[in-house]
Amino acid sequence: MFERYTEKARRAIFFARYEASQFGSPFIETEHLLLGVLREYKRLVSTLPVGAVVLVRKQIAALAPPRPAIATSVDLPISKASGRVLALAAEEAEGLGHRYIGCQHILLGLLREEDSISAKILRHFGATAEQVRKKFWQTSEHESSAPSRVLPPSYRGRHSRSTNLIKLRGAIWNADYVREAVRRCCEVKFHWTRTTWKPSDAVVERKTGKISLNFSLAEDSAEFELVKDGWKKDLCAICRWELFEAEDDHGTGFTNGRDWLCTECYEKFWDRPDFIAGSFGNMT
């Protein structure tokens, strides 16, 4: 499972397992992944206020029910939320054409699992996935932290650094990944309309706080609640630019009634009908 992980990322997972055992948790939760990343990703720690790591640990301890520690010899499974984080980390690496998964990708996965304790703590310090991508993706750290194992030629050909790249919203994306995202948007001939983003009603699961736009769920009032303007954000279907109620470029996009595109992606790809068949040679 962890063949593509850098040495630092593997150690972060190891430390996450250790943290889970010390908290007496039967699973490796997202907050344990966060602690593991903080132990290994010194670049992240350097951007946080002094004493932030200690504060993070205290916040996690306050939220976790007190349990006796579990022996480190016990093999703890990864929780469903942490599994989603690692899947999102792989997606982030894929989006940039990285053949490895590093701590920075796990961090982005943690931020994208928005309802998790780790994401809420990171947002408390002002961290967003958008900021992290801009700050860390184009650094020499990616090259130096890549795993040393030799990958098969077919894999290298698809994911090597020579793969054409596209710049979107200040971040660099693998062109094949972008092309696939555009293809998915074109599978159905939707009519896209430019509009101002506004919050909409949503159904919230009372126990977990998870949100849905399936209003029929609200018929079960014991388990779900209809919340006015409860849906407060969407993501561009291509570059994951955040769309929310704002007066700047975050507040306007194109929608087909279900998905959203930011103005940059719409203008860059829908005004270029040759994009899907193109070789990306002139895309920047």
Buried (B, 14 or more C-beta within 10 A) or exposed (E): EEEBBBBBBBBBBBBBBBBBBBBEBEBBBBBBBBBBBBBBBEBBEEBBEEEBBEBBBEBBEEEBEEEEEBEEEEEBEBBEBBBBBBEBBBBBBBBBBBBBBBBBBBBBBBBBBEEBBBBBBBEEEEBBBBEBBBBBBBEEBBEEBBBEEEBEEEEBEEBEEEBBBBBBBBBBBBBBBBBBBBEEBBEEEBEBEEEEBEBEEBBBBEEEEEBBEEEEBBEEEEEBBBBEEBBBEBBBBBBBBBBBEEEEEBEBBBBBEEBBBBBBBBEBBBEEEEBEEBEBEEBE
